[in-house]
């Protein structure tokens, strides 16, 4: 226990010292420049986010690495003893707060120390580093304590522990500063510089310097060769095996160097590592390490001989040369220019150069420590102060070398090298002595006198989950957690509330591994707040998928994604995924610059990611689905219950929407519901597709071996209300699909149960009840004027749709690649905008930056498009509307409306038309008084605010062939409060959402046309193969009394019937639902419900 106390004390000293080092290193060169505190505070509030290029990537990553040891060591000190899970969480949170406070404080005071750069990028990097440090301790900290425990015990266990740390350190240094290439253009630029070579790089230097580098590569890999030899001591061809491993090790490192901006790859380095591994094997074979002291006298006699060559080599590496010697004429000036601050000159170099400089000084002077140990060491004599002498000797020799640089024109002395040389020799002597002692000790066992390492309380508490994943899996999971944290912090409305809900879900998922199969289908149709947030590329639902993937990967809850699929299904899915990836790259490349429009406009190249994420989410969830399918026989049932919960949410939101707007029983109004499907802001039959896909799952509540009254009553209520919701969509496709589904479900259930001796009379009695419910609910709707009008337009609408489909095909490029692979995912809106033949010019919008880097909204005229935001106005109240705008072709009118509006339909609008004066391209500030009058008049009825219609303010350019720019918009109430969020568009289009009246420019309106357009004929063929196989496989199971097959077949039937008049794959959530249903159709293991 004394050892642990000592360790804790050392940890505190290290953490405190490292904190001082961070402060010092962040303020170097300590060139103080006074700024008034108020001015510094104001400037700090406006610190920029810099668009860092490849050249500054290493500096950003260095900031991440800088803060990892701080939180790691603090967590090790404060949580090293037994503590509860709650205390560890609190302590970790406080440590994180301290680290972030330190980072913010340092960034603030860097303003007083030019040329330090202050930016949001640094704060983000330091925050990431702090989180990584804490995570590494919580996950791997106790394993590291075990390594240090073995080191303190000595013996071969200490050698193995030290070797593990050596390997970690070797790999850490090999890839530093981790400035990985992120694009093909960066790779081309790097290769064009010629720093990489198949054999030897030009950057290796002269003969002496290059030879020294290569020899150091050999020396540094000798311990690795010894380590591998100890592992393969049983191998009959150990030398060959070690050489092969050395080759692979070197080849991997040099290959990775190719993809580092600061990396230098050369084939000769692979050979040097092979030699190092081979020498390590020879040393292991020929030297008796337990009698190492017997070899020391024979090594000692070479020290005197090596001393002179070592001195000349050291002088050569420090710039002494008889061939190209250039002497400095003004030595006094050189001496005056020296800056004595430690690491001063390291600050003015890149991270890679700084590390290479430090390592080169360490390697230059470590022979002094090793040589002095060999000279003085005796098995019977121990000199305590000799390691300090080794440091002094290195210091003196380094002083000579650095002082000589005063006389060299091309060199300058660096006082920091004196410190590095001292510690190099000091540490080398200490390690040599320590390793020698380990080799002489017998292998120790961890007895009761051994240091006790505290068991990780995180593993002992709540240990109800499966085994954890591999380090690679946990690295992937950790990356997903970082992305999730970033997106949650960046969430525009109530990020704390979202974080709490995610934490609760994550906690439940950790304890109950199957809960995701209910939660995700339940949240899929209802967790969509895009009209409030303005973000439709990455939604709230995506947060939950990310968290599900992160936790399932962390705990190893995944299996081979095709484990329960037959070979045909595996081949078809693999082909589809490969083709889908090609389709994604076709539309995504070339990558466009990321700005405020990249993820807020359907015309962006990144729209392909929005469309594709539904398929990729499904494939990423497939391994977890197989794991859950293996763990429980109720997988299909859980999925069905999740779908029914989601359907319930859609029903409730639809009934609420009908109640708010046309009324529950007003069937003559042309109002059509959208529920919470924000993707319908451009039209599309997404709610139609969802309903016909999910309604068949209600039958699972009826056809179960156990009769429960609650299940039957719930199923009956769901059927009645879902039928009502389907009818008030007033979409003819779902009507037809439901009719076919009802007939097919009856046939399929009859087939699946025909081998039973008798039908359960309670279930059978439901059939006439259902047959009675359908006309009772349907007849009032069909008597309404609107649906009769809709049916009267079938022939006209059919003509419009067929012409639209033909136009979609005609817009495709006329080449073989497009015919095979299509135009790419998500490209239809942009292609229609550029090439349609329907005489339609869709309006569009963009966020533009002016010369002062301020954002403004630009509205192009065209087909109707509204940029809108939900606001909270009151009945009969007065507001001041203030708009700053301009136009390229005055005079014109900017229309601003305030309406009671859901997603598409407006009621009780107030229209304000702002007239632009004649000045062209001049900003105009206009203010008008607005009286809301009856807008929001139903705000106090029945259930209070829940009965209040949503109110939106919308911007609309109704002119022809014009552009309107809007710099800011405000709506001020009587309390001088601005009701509009992000009215100056400084946050892009956060809180703003757009809607349109014409839906054809955004959708091809047919699932097969959509696949042909985006994926080509190969997409049609492979996707058809998937569908045909799924249906035939379910027919096989249907004959085996599997009623779930009847549900799946009916669901897929409805999906494709509605798909003939809709584009369901434009909505990623509908895509995810379809593919999860398809995956269930592929499962080959029979588990009846």
Secondary structure, 3 states (H helix, E strand, C coil): CHHHHHHHHHHHHHHHHHHHHHHHHHHCCCCCCCCCHHHHHHHHHCCCCCCCCHHHHHHHHHHHHHHHHHHHHHHHHHCCCCCCHHHHHHHHHHHHHHHHHHHHHHHHHHHHCCCCCCCHHHHHHHHHHHHHHHHHHHHHHHHHHHHHHHHHHCHHHHHHHHHHHHHHHHHHHHHCCCCECCCHHHHHHHHHCCCCECCCCHHHCCHHHHHHHHHHHHHHHHHHHHHHHHHCCCCCCHHHHHHHHHHHHHHHHHHHHHCECCCCCEHHHHHHHHHHHHHHHHHHHHCCHHHCHHHHHHHHCCHHHHHHHHHHHHHHHCCCCCCCCCECCCHHHHHHHCCCCCCHHHHCCCHHHHHHHHHHHHHHHHHHHHHHHHHHCECCECCCCHHHHHHHHHHHHHHHHHHHHHHECCCCCCCHHHHHHHHHHHHHHHHHHHHHHHHHCCCCCCCCCCCCCCCCHHHHCCCCCCCCCCHHHHHHHHHHHHHHHHHHHCCCCCHHHHHHHHHHHHHHHHHCCCCHHHHHHHHHCCCCCHHHHCCCCCCHHHHHHHHHHHHHHHCCCCCCCCCCCCHHHHHHHHHHHHHHHHHHHHHHCCCCCCCCCCCCCCCCCCHHHHHHHHHHHHHHHHHHHHHHHHHCCCHHHHHHHHHHHHHHHHHHHHHHHHHHCCCCCCCCCCCCCCCCCHHHHHCCCHHHHHHHHHHHHHHHHCCCCCCCHHHHHHHHHHHHHHHHHHHCCCCHHHHHHHHHHHHHHHHHHHHHHCCCCCCCHHHHCHHHHHHHHHHHHHHHHHCCHHHHHHHHCHHHHHHHHHHHHHHHHHCCCCCHHHHHHCCCCCCHHHHHHHHCCCCCCECEEEEEECCCCCEEEEEECCECEEEEEEECCCCCCEEEEEEEEEECCCCCEEEEEEEEECCCCEEEEEEEEEECCCCCCCCEEEEEEEECCCCCCCCCCCCHHHHCCCEEEEEECCCCCCEEEEEEEEEECCCCCECCCCCCCCCCCCCCEEEECCCHHHCCCCHHHHHHHHHHHHHHHHHHHHHHHHHHHHHHHHCCCCHHHHHHHHHHHHHHHHHCCCCHHHCHHHHHHHHHHHHHHHCCCCCCC
